Amino acid sequence: MYSPRQKILWFAFNSRIVVIILQAIANLIIPDHNANVFISPEDPNLRKTYADQVVNKLLGGMKRWDAQYFIHIAQFGYTYENCLPFFPLFPLVVRYVAYGINSLFGTLLNFHSILLISATVLNIVMFIKSADILHRLSLRVLRSECRAYKSVILYCINPASIFFTAPYSETLFAWMSFYAMFKCTENETLRFANIDIMSSLPTGFSMITRSNGSVNLGFIFYTSFKNVIERTLPEIVYKYRTLKHKIILPFLLLPLFTSFVSLFLTVIIALLPFLLVQTYNYVKYCVHSDHNLPDFLSNSEYVLPGTAESPWCNYTLPISYSYVQSHYWEVGFLKYYKVKQIPNFILAAPIILILMYHTLSYVSCNIRLCFRLGLKINIFGYTNKMPYRPKQYSKCFGANDPTMFVYVVHALFLCIFCVLFVHIQVSTRLLASASPILYWICSSRMNVGPTPTSDQNTINEHFRRIGIGKRIPSHHLSIANLEGVDNMYSKWKTFIISRRMPDFQSRMIQYYFIGYYVIGTVLFSNFYPWT
């Protein structure tokens, strides 16, 4: 019998393998749609062996849409200005892993095929790591093994699953984002003035993986603010009241000073990679130089390095992202609100409605808690004398749960930003990779009906029969009650695919996740519009 963590790791791996098989079959039997989008130029001198053709048949369906940019950057670098919005950490890691694979299989495969293999293998490994860290984060925040387990199983078949396997940065971003959130709740590791300085590393990496990684800085600021209000200030006030010698009064403020210093250091470490990337972009495109690109890459349609012609080079803060997004893709405030985009709004509607409804219901049900910014005490030092009593009668998501506050605010901000600014169909993969709230909401709303092998007496009898004894770990028992004995012995069977949900709401969640998982993979692999 597998432990809950083993079940999660195996299901994360198997869910990626199914995506790969599904896209290969769809790409084989369905003709590709002519999407008229960026296709990376092919080196005319690139040799193609029979092994390369096999790789293209098996994995070619994942090299669609923005995956063309990521593979292009990994192979040739930032040759065109319209590549700049695709941040460098993922293609950089893909390239250096490909160098290692190339040293082993370079005689059989060309470098382009090796890059595709490298990106796929990396995303499988990183997806397993992201599922594992999401499980640890969910256990800490939800304080329920059953809900944490359900959340991660849903993550493994999330509605944007194809983007977590194809050469996209979503998997790396989810791993770094969840890890940053987890480090901001950590109490045992390297800490200075109640701030885990190591949280700066995954936060910094997320900022050079996707543009919305900068929002993860909010977790560092909020954790620091919360620690000062709930720990540092009460300690200073207590020591001041018991102080006998006023001469040491200035020393009482030392913890407050160290808190600001540690916050400053953490933010600087997190920002440093992002600043280095922006400096590189400026030097490459805003300083006159010869680009030295081969002829097949010297495309006059695009702005090439060293031309110093782009308007963003003259900005007060010469950051290319907003300009390139607006210039090449018409990304901006309400620019996507056109009649022809109605199908894309329908496509993104489920995740937007789920998150908007439940985050706003959290705010309405916890209005006093939200005014206190999720703190146990008032900002001005007033302690809430009412004991903590979870509102069991409330149907609101996260009722009276202060630990959920920062995650709700984060998800709500991203939701509003998606609705107002981005290409709306991108919302599904952006939100699915940036916030755990989607999985926590759906796990709390999903009821799993009993099976003949999920009865507690049946499970206890099973454990006695195989010689483990009457007592088993409580977290094993809770998941065995959820899954049933049969599923606990399987590496791929879980409640989400083997069980019929007992109520309409649970079935809708099940159909949404599985439907987008399958349909999205099929459409994406043939260049049809998807999220």
N, C-alpha and C positions, 0 to 999 in steps of 0.2 A: 504493500500500500504506500502511495506517495504522500509526502507531507504537503501542506498547502503551498509552501514555497516551491517545492519540486513540481507540483501541478502547474503553477503559474509559469515557471521557466520552460517546461515542456510545451505548454499550450502556446506561449509566445513564439517559440521556435517553429512549431507545427503550423501556426497561423501564417508565418512568413513563407513557408514552403508551399502552402496551398495557394497563396497569392502568386508565387512564381509559376506554379503549374497552370493556374487559371489564366494568367496573361499569356503564357506560351500557347495554350490551346486557342484562346480567342484571337491572338495575332496570326495563328496559322489558318484558321477557317473563315475569318472575317476580313474583307478588304479594308485597307487603311483609308481614312477620310483625308481629303486634301485640306488641311487646316490653314495653309498659307501663313505659316509662322516661321520664326528663326530656325534654320537648320545649320548646324555647324559645318563649315566647309571641310571637304575631305581632301587629305593630302594625296595628290595624284601618284606619288611614288610609294604609297602605302601598299605593302604586299598583303594579299589575302589568301590564306590557306583554307583547306577543307575544315580545319578546326575553327577558324574564324567564322565560317559560314554556320557551323553548328552553334557557336556562341550567339551569333546574331539571331538564329531561329529560336533559341531557348530564352534569351534575355532581351532581344530587340524590342519587344513590346513595352519595356520599361523606359526606353530611351525616347520619351515623348514630351512635348510641351517644354516646361522649364528644365527638364532633365538634359535637354540639348545644351543649355547654357552651362550647367554644372560640369558635364563631361568636357565641353569645349574649354572651360577655364582650367580644368584639371590637366588637359592635354597641351593647350597653347598659352594659357595665362589670360590676362585682361587685355585682349587685342582690340576690343571695341568699347566705346563709351557705354553702350546699352548693356554691357556685362556687369557694370559697377554695382547695380542694386543686389546682385547675388554675392553675398558676403563670403569671405575666403576660407574660413576654417574647414568646412566640409570638403570642397574641392582640393584643398591643400593636403588633408589627411588621405583622401582618395589617391592623390598622385604619389605620395610617399609609400603607401602600402602597395601601390601598383609597381613601384620600383623593385620592391622585394619579390613580388610575384614574377616580374619580368626576368629577374635573375634565374628563376627556376624554369619558366616556361617560354622564355623569349624566342626560342627557336621554333616553337609550335604556333604561337599566337602573335599577332601584331599588338602594338601598344594600346591602340584604341579598344580592342577586345579585352585586353587586360584591365583597362580602366573600368570597363563595364562590370567585369567580374569583381574587381576591387570594391566598387561602390555597393554592389549587391551584398557581398560578404560582410562588409563593414556595417551596412544597415541591419542585417540580421543580428550581428553581435550586439550592436548598440541598442537595437529594439529590446533584446532580452535584458540588457542592463537597465534600460529605462523602465521596463515592467517591474523589475526587481526593486528599483529605488521608489517607484510609485507605490508599491506594496508597503514598503517601510514608512513612507510619508503618510499613507492612508491609515496605517495602524496607529501612528502617533496622533493624527488629527481626529480621526473618527472614533478611536478607542473601541473598535469592534472588529474582531477578526473576520466575521462573516461579511460585513459591509466592505471591508478593505479587499477581501478576496473577490467579491462580486465586482467591485470597481475595476480591478486589474484585468479580470476576465473580459469585461466590456472594453477596456482599453485595447486588448489584444485583437479585437475585431471592430475597432472604431470605424466610424463612417468614412474616414480619410485613409484607410489602410494602405491603398496602393501607393500613396505618397510616402509612407513609412518604409517601403521596400524599394521603390524606384530610386534612381540617383537624385534624390532631393535631400535638403538639409533638415527636414522635419524630425527625423528620428534623433539626430544629434542634438537638435534644439530641445526636444522634449526631455532627453536625458539630462542635459545641462540645466534646464529650467527646474525640473523636479528635484534635481540634486541641490540646486541653490536654495529652493524652498525647504528641503530637508535640513540643510546645514543651518538655516535660520531658526530651526527649532531644536538644534543640537545643544546639549548641556555638558557633555563629557569630553569633548575634544579641545584642541588648542583655542583658548578664549582669552580675551583681554578686555577688561571692563564690561563683562557680560555680552560681548559681541564675538561671534565666531569669525575671526579674520579669514579663515579658509573659505568662507562663503563667497569671498570676492573672486575666487578662481572660476567656479562654474558660472557665476554671474558674468564675469568678463568674457568667458568662452561663448556664452549664449549671445553676447552682444556682437561678436564677430561671426556668428552663425546665421542669425536673422535680425532684421532691423528692429523688430518688436522686442528683442532681447533687452533693450535699454529699460523697458518697463520693469524688468526684474530687479532693478536697483531699488524699486519701491519696497521690496521685502527687507532689504538691508536697512533702509531708513526707518521703516516701521518697527522692525525688531529693536533697533537702537533706541527709538523714541519710547517704545513700550517698556524696555528695560530701565530707562532713566526714570520714567514716571512710577513704575510699579516696584522697582528695587532700589535704585540709587537715591532718589529724593526721600522716600520714607526712612531709609537708613540714616541719611544726613539729618533729617528732622528729629529722629529718635536720639541720635548722639548729641544734637544741640540741646535738647531738653534735659539731658542728663549731664551736661557739661559743667564741670566745676571751675575750670580755669579758662577764662575767656581768651587768654593769650594764644591758645591753639585753635581758635575759631577758624582762621584761614585754611588750616589743614583739613577741615571738614569738607571743603569744596574740592579737594584733590580727586575724589572718585568721579565727580562731575567733569572735571578737566580731562581726566584720562578717558572718559567715555567719548568726549568730543574728538580727542586725538585718535582713538582707535577707529571711530567712525570715519574720520578723514583718511586714515591709512587704508581702510577697507575699500572706500569708494575710489581712491586713487589707483589702487591695484586693479580694481574691476574696470576702470575707465582706460587704463593704459593700453591694452590691446586695441580697443576701438580707436583711440587717438593715433596709434601707429598705422592702422589701416587707412584712416583718412589722410594722414600725411603721405603715405605711399600713393594713394589715388591722386592727390594734388600734384606731387612731383611727376607722376607718370603722364598726366594729361594737361597740366597747366604750366609746365616748364618746357620751353622749346627744345626739341631734341629729334634725332633721327630714330624712327621706330624700328628699322631693320627687320621688318616682317617679310616672310617669303611671299612670292607673287600671289599664291592662291589665297592668302589671308589679307592681302591689300585691297580690300573691298571699298570702293568709293562711296557706297551707300551709307557707311557708318563713319563716325568720328574716330580717327585713329590716335594712338598715343603720341604725345609730343607736339600736337598741333596748337595747343593753348587757345582754342577758338570758342570754347563753351562759355556761356554766360555765368555758370556757377563758379568759375574760377575767380570772378571779380566780386563774389559775395563777401560780406564781412566775415562770415564763417563759411569758408569754401568747402561745403559738404555737398557731394554730388547727388545723394539719394533722392531728395524731393524733386530736384530739377529733372533728373533722368526719368523718374516714374511719371511725372506730369507730361514731359515732352514726348516720350515714346509710347506710353500706355494710357495717357489721359487720366491719370489717377489724381483725384482732388475732391474737394468738398462738393458732394451731390452731383459730380460729373457723370456718375454711372446711372443716374435716374433717367432712363430712356425706355420707350415702349418695347423696343427690340430686346431689352435685357430682362423682360418679365420672366422668361424661363429660368434664368440664372437666379433671380430673386426667389422663385419657387424652390429651386434646388437647395438654396441656403436657408430656407425658412425653418426647417425642423430644429437645427442647432441654435439659431437665433431665438426662436420662440421658447425653446426649453430653457435656455440660459437667462433670457430677459425676464421671463415669468418668475422663475424661482429665485433669481437674485433680487428682483424687486420685492417679491413676497418676503424674503429674508429681511430686507430693510423695513418693510411695513410692520412685520411681526416683532421686530427688535429695534423699534425706533429709539428708545432710550439708550440701548446698547450702542447703536450707531452714532448717536450724539456724543457718547463717551469715547468714540473711535475704537470700540472693542476692548476698552480697558476695564479692569476690575474695579479701579478707583477713578474718581473724577480727576480731570487734568489739573484742577486747582487744589487737589489734595483731599477732597471729601471722599471718605470711604463709604461704599454702599453697605449699609447695615443689614439689608435683607439677605438671608442665606441663599445660596445657589440652589435653585429648584428647577430642573429642566421641565419645560412645559409639555408633559406627556400628552396632554389633550390637544395640543396645537398640531395642525396638519402642515404648517409652514416648514419649508426646508431649513434645517439648522436652527430651530427655535431656541432662543436663549443660549446659544453656543458662541461665546466670544472668540474661540479659536478659529472659527470659520470666517470672521469679519474680513481679514486682509485678503483672503482668497476670493471672497464674494466681490469685494471692491475691484480687485484685479480683473476678474472675469467680466464684470459689468462695464468697466472702462474699455476693455478690448471689444466687447459687443457693440457698444455705442460707436467706437471708432470704425469698426467694420461696416456698420450700417451707413455711416455718413461719408466715409472716405474711400475705402478700398473697392476693388472689383468684388462684388458681393459674393460670388461663388467661391472665392478664396477663403471666406469666413470659416468653412467647415474644417479645412486643414490647419488654418491659423489657430483657431480656438481649440481644436483637438490636440494640438501639439504644445500649446502654451499654458493650458490650465487644467488641473485635475477636477475642477468643479463639475464638468459635464458627467464624468464617471461617478462622482459622489452623488450627484442628484439622481441619476438613473438607477444606481444601486439601491438608493433609499426608496425609490418608487417601484422597484421590481420585486414582486412576490413570486417565489418559486414554489410550486405545488409539491406535495409529498409524493414519494414513490414507495413501492413495497420494500426497498432496501434502504430507505432513509429513516425508518422508524428507529428510535433510540434503543429500544429493547433488541431489535434485530441487529443493530450495530454492536451493542455490548455482547450479544451472544456470538457474533462473528469473531470478535476479539478474543473471547474466552476459548472459542474453538481452535483458533490458530495459535493459542498459547501465550498471548500477550498479557492476559489477565483481565480483571474487571476494570481496573483504572487505566485510562488512556489520557494523554494530554488534552486539556479542555479545548485548545484551539484546533486540534485534530478532530475532536468529536463534533465541534460546531460545523466544520466544513464537511465532515462525513454526513451529518444530518442534512446539509444542504444538497450535497451531490449524490448521496447513496453509495453503498459499498462498491457497486459495479464501476461507477465512474472513478472512484478513488484508486482503482487498479489500472486505469487507462491513462496513457500519455496525451491523448487528444480529446477524449470525450469529457465535456463539461455540461453544466446545466443549460447554457445558452444555446447549445445545438442539439441536445438530446432530450430536452424536456419541453412539454407544452405548457405555456404559462396559464395560470388559472383565471386571470382577469384581463379585461380589455386593455388597461393601461400597460400592464406588463408585456402583453403581446405586441402592442405598438412599439415599445422600446426594442423588443427582440427583432421585429420585422425591420425597423429602421436601421439598426446596426448591421444585421446580416444582409439586408437588401442593398445598402450602400456599399458594403464590403464586396459583394459579388458584382453588382451592376457597375460600380465605379471602376473596378479592375478591368472589366470587359471593355467599357467605353474608352477609358484612358489608353489602354494598350493599342487601340486602333485610331488614335488621334481625334476621337470624338470629344466634344466639350464635356468637361467634368469640373470638379471643384478645384 
